[in-house]
């Protein structure tokens, strides 16, 4: 699925399209591919006993997350680990994981 990414910097904003492909999911974990602005992310995201997490093995990134819908917090957290535009692309894609999974059978 395609989605819109928005990077705000003061009064300036930049938009681009991200693409999310859900590879598989269980009630506690998602595996997906995210593409945006020419960068590919293979993500593993899910819940653990204390909250949510995200691993992006092909970028050597891993961290805890807020809820998947909390773009602001997740973007801020990810921007300390990767370029800001990449953090925006990933955080905006995470929002769509639960809805996309609900439309596909569990694997």
C-alpha positions as CSV (number, residue, x, y, z in Angstrom):
1,X,0.0,0.0,0.0
2,X,1.1,3.6,-0.6
3,X,1.0,6.3,2.0
4,X,2.0,9.9,2.4
5,X,5.1,11.0,4.4
6,X,5.5,14.6,5.6
7,X,8.7,16.1,6.9
8,X,8.1,19.4,8.7
9,X,10.9,21.9,9.4
10,X,9.7,25.2,10.8
11,X,7.2,26.7,8.2
12,X,8.5,24.4,5.4
13,X,7.2,21.0,4.8
14,X,8.2,18.3,2.2
15,X,6.0,15.4,1.2
16,X,6.7,12.1,-0.6
17,X,5.1,8.7,-1.0
18,X,6.1,5.7,1.0
19,X,5.2,2.1,0.2
20,X,4.4,-0.7,2.7
21,X,4.3,-4.4,2.0
22,X,3.2,-6.7,4.8
23,X,5.2,-9.9,4.5
24,X,3.6,-11.8,7.5
25,X,2.1,-11.1,10.8
26,X,1.0,-12.7,14.1
27,X,-1.0,-11.1,16.9
28,X,2.3,-9.8,18.4
29,X,4.6,-9.3,15.5
30,X,4.8,-7.8,12.0
31,X,7.3,-8.4,9.3
32,X,7.2,-5.9,6.4
33,X,9.1,-4.0,3.8
34,X,9.0,-0.2,3.6
35,X,10.3,1.9,0.7
36,X,10.6,5.6,0.4
37,X,12.8,8.1,-1.4
38,X,14.9,5.3,-2.8
39,X,15.6,3.6,0.5
40,X,14.5,0.1,1.5
41,X,13.7,-1.0,5.0
42,X,13.1,-4.6,6.1
43,X,11.2,-4.2,9.4
44,X,10.3,-6.4,12.3
45,X,7.9,-4.7,14.7
46,X,5.7,-5.9,17.5
47,X,4.8,-6.0,21.1
48,X,6.7,-7.2,24.1
49,X,5.7,-7.3,27.7
50,X,6.7,-3.6,28.3
51,X,5.6,-2.0,25.0
52,X,6.3,-2.0,21.3
53,X,9.6,-2.5,19.5
54,X,11.1,-2.0,16.0
55,X,14.1,-3.7,14.4
56,X,15.4,-2.8,11.0
57,X,18.2,-5.4,10.5
58,X,19.4,-4.1,7.1
59,X,20.1,-0.7,8.7
60,X,21.4,-1.9,12.1
61,X,18.6,-0.1,13.8
62,X,16.5,-1.3,16.8
63,X,14.5,0.6,19.4
64,X,11.4,0.7,21.5
65,X,8.3,2.4,20.1
66,X,5.2,4.1,21.4
67,X,2.0,2.9,19.9
68,X,2.3,2.4,16.1
69,X,-0.1,5.3,15.6
70,X,2.1,7.8,17.5
71,X,4.0,9.2,14.5
72,X,5.5,12.1,16.5
73,X,7.1,10.0,19.2
74,X,8.3,7.2,16.9
75,X,9.7,9.7,14.4
76,X,11.6,11.4,17.2
77,X,13.0,8.2,18.5
78,X,14.0,6.9,15.1
79,X,15.6,10.2,14.0
80,X,18.4,9.6,16.6
81,X,19.2,6.3,14.9
82,X,18.8,7.2,11.2
83,X,18.4,10.1,8.8
84,X,15.3,12.3,9.5
85,X,13.7,11.5,6.1
86,X,14.1,7.8,6.8
87,X,12.7,8.2,10.3
88,X,9.6,9.9,8.8
89,X,9.2,7.2,6.1
90,X,9.3,4.4,8.7
91,X,7.2,6.1,11.4
92,X,4.5,7.0,8.8
93,X,4.4,3.4,7.6
94,X,4.1,1.9,11.0
95,X,0.7,3.6,11.4
96,X,-0.7,1.3,8.7
97,X,0.5,-2.0,10.0
98,X,-2.5,-3.0,12.1
99,X,-5.1,-2.1,9.5
100,X,-3.2,-3.8,6.7
101,X,-2.8,-7.0,8.8
102,X,-6.5,-7.0,9.6
103,X,-7.2,-7.4,5.9
104,X,-4.8,-10.4,5.4
105,X,-4.8,-13.8,6.9
106,X,-2.4,-14.5,9.8
107,X,0.7,-16.5,8.9
